[in-house]
Amino acid sequence: MAIFSFLLVAILVNNDGAPSWPAFLGQGAVVERSELMPVNWSPKEGVLWNVATPGHGQSSPVTWSERIFLTSTDGPKKEDYHVLCYAVQDGKLFWDYAFKNSDPVENSVYVSRAAPTPVVDKNRVIAFFESGDVVAMDHQGKDIWKTSISLKYGKFKNKFGLSGSPVQNQDQVFILVDDEGPSYLMALDKATGKETWKQERAPRNSWSSPAMHNIEGIEQVVVSSAGSVDGYECATGKLLWSFTDVGGNTGCTPISIGNGKFIIAASAGRDGGNAELAKKSNALMHVTKQGETWQPAVLWKAEEATPSWASPIVYQGCAYWINTKGVIYCFDVETGKLNYKERSKQSCWATPYGVGDRVYFFGKDGLTTVIAAGKEFRAIAENELWDPNAVAVDSTSGAKESTEERRNAAAMFSGPTQYGYAVVDGKIIMRTGERLFCIGK
């Protein structure tokens, strides 16, 4: 099995060695034959299959063995939620678990639409939706449990919705709610859906997802979100450490590279208000334990780099950022020295992926740029997922914009968006809002 990208962290998911991409960014993945991933493809060659999906979704696919799991929402007020199961081999739809949203809101491109990515293990799939609904089912789509954390603890107030994806270990699923209203990190028992602990957090607007880290032998949920980076003990929910000299960290996941080190990222924001803090919030952090005290520290800062929605990664000794203009920054992970910055043709919403001797940058508008891994920039390929001149525009699945300003701004989303991916058995499973693609040799 190839060593893949940035996922060098021990996460207990009980996968029994099955090929899997069981959570957002592949946390806990077992990826077979990644070295066989395609380097070149086009709409006419290399796209093994593509299928339409019900409604619209912004979540990434997850996989277990030969099954793909995906979420979406539909209706003028996002009334209908879907958890979907497809075959890796041919895109056949095995089942569609559909249920009613407990807190319908106007369907708009400005509001998250099935944005959190589900988690899967050998026994179940667990999906969290921005309404607060959490559902669990087995691999055949049969009910296990269902709950609504917003009905229990208060409706979410963020006018743009939530997008933080859950993470998991063998026994628990961890859900982050960072909102203008009640904010918290909580753990649910995966078998029953019962709450095992809940840790209150200060209200904030953020769309970032937590990550599982093993630091000094302690399994932790690490959260980088709107003014702090925090580490919580998985077993108890205890806040072990907090680092607050950051800002603008509202979209990216703290990527572990092992030994208590991880990358954080932040941007200035739409109005530029976080510009100064963001300069020191793109960095390599290191958390250590001295006696009974946890010590978070910044090892180096990437002041010139800021992210798009894509989290930065570390691969083969290099740290990679891509900004909203499509500029790729490559840093030496030991020293923080800038190796290069080079422009690609598209910004990315999906996080880059490193495998073999290359790194993939999945452009928002369907163009994937493949570059050579290492300290010198070398472009290998540029691959279209769809024909930009012929592609049908993604519908808004019931979304209606209430003002001319919103309608004009919504034009940015009028075409398909390459949202997220999973890697399984030498194939890339990629999703747009309303289609699922399989790319392979």
C-alpha positions in Angstrom: 0.0 0.0 0.0 1.3 3.4 -0.9 1.9 6.0 1.8 -0.7 8.6 0.9 -0.7 12.4 1.3 -1.1 13.9 4.7 -3.0 11.2 6.5 -0.2 9.9 8.7 -2.2 9.7 11.9 -3.4 6.7 13.8 -7.2 6.7 13.9 -9.1 3.6 15.2 -12.0 3.0 12.9 -12.0 -0.8 12.8 -11.7 -1.1 9.1 -10.4 -4.7 9.0 -8.1 -3.7 6.2 -10.9 -3.0 3.8 -10.1 -0.3 1.2 -11.8 2.8 2.7 -12.0 6.5 2.7 -14.2 6.8 5.7 -14.3 10.5 6.6 -13.7 14.0 5.4 -10.2 14.4 3.9 -9.8 10.6 4.1 -9.1 10.6 7.8 -8.5 7.0 8.8 -8.2 5.8 5.2 -6.9 2.5 4.0 -6.1 3.3 0.3 -5.1 0.3 -1.9 -3.1 0.8 -5.0 -3.0 4.6 -4.9 0.1 4.4 -7.1 -2.2 3.3 -9.9 -4.2 6.5 -9.8 -4.5 8.2 -13.3 -2.3 11.1 -14.2 -4.2 12.1 -17.4 -7.9 12.2 -18.1 -10.6 14.1 -20.1 -14.4 13.9 -20.5 -13.8 11.4 -23.3 -11.1 9.3 -21.8 -10.4 8.3 -18.2 -13.9 9.2 -16.8 -15.1 5.6 -16.2 -18.6 6.6 -15.3 -20.7 9.6 -14.0 -24.2 9.6 -12.6 -26.7 12.3 -11.6 -27.5 12.6 -7.9 -30.8 13.7 -6.3 -30.9 17.3 -5.3 -27.6 19.2 -4.6 -24.8 18.5 -2.2 -21.5 20.0 -1.2 -20.2 17.2 0.9 -17.3 14.9 -0.1 -17.9 11.2 -0.9 -16.7 8.5 1.5 -16.1 4.9 0.7 -16.1 1.5 2.3 -14.9 -1.5 0.3 -16.9 -1.3 -3.0 -19.5 1.2 -1.8 -19.6 5.0 -2.0 -21.7 7.1 0.4 -22.8 10.6 -0.3 -25.3 13.2 1.0 -27.5 15.8 -0.7 -30.6 18.0 -0.1 -33.5 19.0 -2.3 -36.6 21.3 -2.4 -37.3 25.1 -2.2 -36.6 25.0 1.6 -34.2 22.1 1.6 -37.1 20.0 2.9 -35.6 16.6 1.8 -32.3 15.1 2.8 -30.7 12.1 1.2 -28.0 9.7 2.2 -27.0 7.8 -1.0 -25.1 4.6 -1.6 -23.4 3.9 -5.0 -21.2 1.1 -6.4 -17.5 2.0 -7.0 -17.4 -0.3 -10.0 -20.2 1.2 -12.2 -22.0 4.0 -10.3 -25.1 1.9 -9.7 -27.4 3.4 -7.0 -27.8 0.7 -4.3 -30.2 2.8 -2.1 -31.4 6.3 -1.3 -32.2 6.9 2.4 -34.4 10.0 2.3 -36.0 11.8 5.2 -37.5 15.2 6.1 -35.3 18.2 7.3 -36.4 19.1 10.9 -35.5 22.8 10.3 -36.2 23.8 6.7 -34.7 27.1 5.4 -34.7 28.8 2.1 -32.6 26.9 -0.4 -30.0 29.4 -1.6 -26.4 29.3 -3.0 -25.6 31.4 0.1 -26.7 28.7 2.5 -24.8 25.4 2.9 -26.4 22.5 1.1 -25.6 19.1 2.6 -22.1 20.4 3.3 -20.9 18.2 6.1 -19.2 15.0 4.9 -20.5 11.8 6.5 -18.4 9.1 8.2 -18.5 5.4 7.7 -17.1 2.3 9.4 -17.7 -1.4 8.9 -21.1 -1.3 10.7 -22.7 2.0 9.8 -22.9 5.3 8.0 -23.4 8.4 10.1 -24.5 11.7 8.4 -24.8 15.1 10.0 -26.8 17.9 8.2 -26.7 21.6 8.8 -30.2 21.5 10.3 -28.8 19.6 13.2 -30.2 16.3 12.1 -27.9 13.3 12.6 -28.8 9.9 11.2 -27.2 6.5 11.3 -27.9 3.5 9.1 -26.2 0.2 8.1 -24.6 -0.5 4.8 -27.9 -1.6 3.4 -29.6 1.7 4.2 -31.6 0.4 7.2 -32.2 2.7 10.2 -30.0 2.4 13.3 -30.7 5.7 15.1 -31.7 9.3 14.4 -31.4 12.5 16.5 -31.6 16.3 16.2 -29.0 18.2 18.2 -30.4 21.6 17.2 -33.9 20.7 18.6 -32.2 19.7 21.8 -29.7 22.6 22.2 -31.1 25.4 20.1 -31.5 26.1 16.4 -28.4 27.3 14.5 -28.2 31.0 13.7 -25.4 31.3 11.1 -27.2 32.8 8.1 -24.8 30.9 5.7 -25.3 27.5 7.4 -22.8 25.1 8.8 -20.3 22.9 7.0 -18.1 21.3 9.7 -17.8 17.6 9.0 -17.8 15.1 11.8 -14.8 12.9 12.7 -14.7 9.5 14.4 -12.8 6.9 16.3 -13.8 3.3 16.9 -16.6 4.1 19.3 -17.5 7.8 19.0 -18.5 10.4 16.3 -17.5 14.0 17.1 -19.6 16.9 15.9 -18.5 20.5 15.9 -21.1 23.3 16.0 -19.5 26.7 15.8 -22.3 29.2 15.4 -23.6 32.7 16.3 -25.8 30.9 18.9 -25.0 28.0 21.1 -21.6 26.5 20.1 -20.1 23.3 21.2 -18.1 20.1 20.4 -19.9 16.9 21.3 -19.4 13.2 21.1 -22.1 10.6 20.3 -21.9 6.9 20.8 -21.8 5.5 17.2 -23.8 2.4 18.1 -26.7 4.2 19.9 -26.5 7.9 19.1 -26.5 8.7 22.8 -24.4 11.7 23.9 -21.2 10.8 25.7 -20.0 14.3 26.4 -20.5 17.9 25.3 -18.0 20.8 25.6 -19.3 24.4 25.4 -17.5 26.8 23.1 -17.7 30.6 22.7 -20.1 31.6 19.9 -18.4 32.3 16.5 -18.9 32.1 12.8 -16.9 29.4 11.2 -17.2 26.6 8.7 -14.0 24.6 9.5 -14.0 20.9 10.3 -12.1 19.3 13.2 -9.5 16.6 12.8 -8.4 13.5 14.7 -4.8 13.7 16.1 -2.7 11.4 18.3 -0.5 13.7 20.4 1.8 12.3 23.0 -0.2 9.1 23.0 -3.5 10.8 23.7 -6.2 10.7 21.0 -7.5 14.2 20.5 -10.0 16.2 18.5 -8.2 19.3 17.2 -10.3 22.3 16.2 -8.9 25.3 14.3 -11.8 27.8 14.2 -12.3 31.6 14.2 -9.7 32.8 16.8 -8.4 29.6 18.4 -6.8 26.2 17.9 -8.0 23.8 20.6 -7.2 20.2 21.5 -9.9 18.1 23.3 -9.4 14.6 24.8 -11.5 12.2 22.9 -12.3 10.0 25.9 -13.6 12.7 28.2 -14.1 16.0 26.1 -11.6 17.8 28.4 -10.0 20.8 26.8 -6.3 20.0 27.0 -4.8 23.1 25.4 -5.7 26.2 23.5 -3.8 28.6 21.3 -5.5 32.0 20.6 -2.9 34.0 18.7 -4.7 33.3 15.4 -7.5 34.8 13.3 -9.3 34.2 10.1 -9.1 30.4 10.5 -12.7 29.8 9.5 -12.5 27.2 6.7 -9.5 24.9 6.9 -8.8 21.7 8.8 -5.7 21.3 10.9 -3.7 18.7 9.0 -1.6 16.3 11.1 1.9 15.3 10.0 2.6 13.2 13.1 4.5 13.7 16.3 2.2 16.5 17.5 2.9 18.6 14.4 0.2 20.0 12.1 -0.6 22.7 9.6 -3.1 25.5 10.3 -4.4 28.0 7.7 -6.4 31.2 7.7 -7.5 33.9 5.2 -8.2 37.7 5.5 -11.9 37.2 4.9 -14.2 38.8 2.4 -13.8 42.3 3.8 -10.0 41.9 4.6 -10.6 42.4 8.3 -8.5 39.4 9.3 -5.5 40.3 7.1 -2.9 40.9 9.9 -3.9 38.0 12.0 -4.1 35.7 9.0 -0.4 36.4 8.1 0.6 34.6 11.3 -2.1 32.0 11.2 -0.8 30.0 8.2 1.8 28.0 10.0 3.3 24.8 11.2 2.3 24.1 14.9 3.8 21.7 17.4 2.0 20.6 20.6 4.1 18.9 23.3 3.4 17.9 26.9 5.8 19.1 29.6 4.9 17.4 32.9 1.1 17.9 33.2 1.1 21.0 30.9 0.4 21.0 27.2 2.4 23.5 25.2 1.2 24.6 21.7 3.8 26.5 19.7 4.3 27.9 16.2 7.4 26.5 14.5 7.2 28.7 11.4 4.8 30.9 9.5 3.9 31.1 5.9 3.0 34.8 6.0 2.8 35.1 2.2 0.4 32.2 1.7 -3.3 32.2 2.4 -5.8 29.4 1.5 -8.9 29.1 -0.6 -11.4 26.6 1.0 -8.8 24.0 0.4 -6.7 23.0 3.4 -2.9 23.0 3.0 -1.2 19.7 3.1 2.3 18.3 3.8 3.7 15.7 1.4 7.3 14.3 1.0 8.8 17.1 3.1 6.9 20.0 1.4 3.9 22.0 2.6 1.5 23.1 -0.1 -1.0 26.0 0.0 -3.3 27.1 -2.9 -4.9 30.6 -2.7 -8.1 32.0 -4.2 -6.3 33.1 -7.3 -4.9 29.6 -8.0 -1.4 30.4 -6.8 0.4 27.3 -5.4 2.9 27.9 -2.6 5.4 25.3 -1.7 7.4 25.5 1.6 10.1 23.3 3.1 8.3 21.7 6.0 11.4 21.6 8.3 12.4 25.3 7.9 9.4 27.1 6.5 11.5 28.4 3.6 9.5 29.2 0.4 10.6 26.8 -2.3 8.4 28.4 -5.0 5.1 30.0 -5.8 3.5 29.3 -9.2 0.1 30.1 -10.7 -2.3 27.4 -11.7 -5.4 28.1 -13.7 -8.1 27.6 -11.0 -8.6 28.0 -7.3 -9.5 24.8 -5.4 -12.3 24.1 -2.9 -11.1 20.5 -2.5 -7.9 19.9 -0.5 -4.9 18.8 -2.6 -3.8 15.1 -2.6 -0.2 13.7 -2.8 0.6 10.2 -4.0 3.7 8.7 -5.5 5.8 11.4 -7.1 3.0 13.9 -7.7 0.4 16.2 -6.1 -3.1 16.8 -7.4 -4.9 20.2 -7.2 -8.6 19.8 -7.9 -9.7 23.1 -9.5 -13.1 24.5 -8.5 -14.2 24.7 -12.1 -13.3 21.1 -13.1 -9.6 21.5 -14.1 -7.3 19.3 -12.1 -3.6 20.3 -12.1 -1.1 17.6 -11.5 2.5 18.7 -10.5 5.6 16.9 -9.5 6.1 16.5 -5.7 9.2 18.2 -4.4 11.0 21.5 -4.0 11.0 22.4 -7.7 7.8 23.2 -9.6 7.1 21.0 -12.6 3.6 20.7 -14.2 2.7 17.2 -15.3 -0.9 17.4 -16.5 -4.0 19.5 -16.7 -7.2 17.5 -16.8 -10.8 18.6 -17.5 -13.5 16.6 -15.7 -16.1 18.1 -18.0 -16.1 20.1 -21.3 -16.4 23.7 -20.1 -18.0 24.7 -23.4 -20.6 22.0 -23.5 -21.5 21.2 -19.8 -25.0 21.7 -18.7 -25.3 24.2 -15.8 -25.9 22.7 -12.4 -29.5 23.6 -11.3 -30.0 25.2 -8.0 -32.2 22.4 -6.9 -35.0 24.7 -5.7 -32.7 27.6 -4.7 -34.1 31.1 -5.3 -32.3 34.3 -4.6 -34.4 37.1 -3.0 -32.5 40.2 -4.2 -30.8 41.4 -7.4 -27.5 41.6 -5.5 -27.7 38.0 -4.5 -28.8 36.9 -8.0 -25.8 38.7 -9.6 -23.4 37.2 -7.1 -24.9 33.8 -7.6 -23.7 33.8 -11.1 -20.3 32.7 -9.6 -22.0 29.4 -8.8 -24.0 29.0 -12.1 -21.7 26.2 -13.3 -20.7 23.0 -11.6 -18.2 23.1 -8.7 -15.7 20.4 -8.2 -16.3 20.0 -4.4 -14.6 17.0 -2.9 -13.2 13.5 -3.6 -12.4 10.1 -2.3 -9.6 7.8 -3.4 -10.2 4.0 -3.6 -8.4 1.2 -5.4 -6.5 3.4 -7.8 -9.6 5.5 -8.6 -10.7 9.0 -7.8 -14.3 9.5 -6.8 -15.2 13.1 -7.4 -18.5 15.0 -6.8 -20.0 18.2 -8.1 -23.3 19.6 -6.7 -25.4 17.2 -8.8 -23.1 14.5 -10.3 -20.8 11.8 -9.1 -17.7 10.9 -11.2 -15.3 8.0 -11.2 -11.9 8.7 -12.7 -9.4 5.8 -13.3 -7.2 4.1 -15.8 
